[in-house]
Amino acid sequence: MKTLASSLGNYLPLIVIGGVLLFFGVLILVIILIKKHFSGLQIKKDDIDEKTAVQQELDRILVPIDDEDIKKEMENASKAVEEDKTKSEDAKKD
């Protein structure tokens, strides 16, 4: 005579997978309902211009240079880059 446990033994992996999927499905539904009905948990969308956001990030990350020697080196490096650009543009034209 077959018992309930032996007849369910063949379907045990499917029952476990189904139970896990059911659990996470219910969990997702509960989270969606909570977010929908509680205003404190809703995502706030601020209409910020992309350029403004980039500028704010740069201002937050970049630190102004106070040392005069470093400023001079940076200016010399930027001048050298500009000279290289003009030389490469002149070479392309020829």
Beta strands, then each sheet from edge to edge (+ up, - down):
end
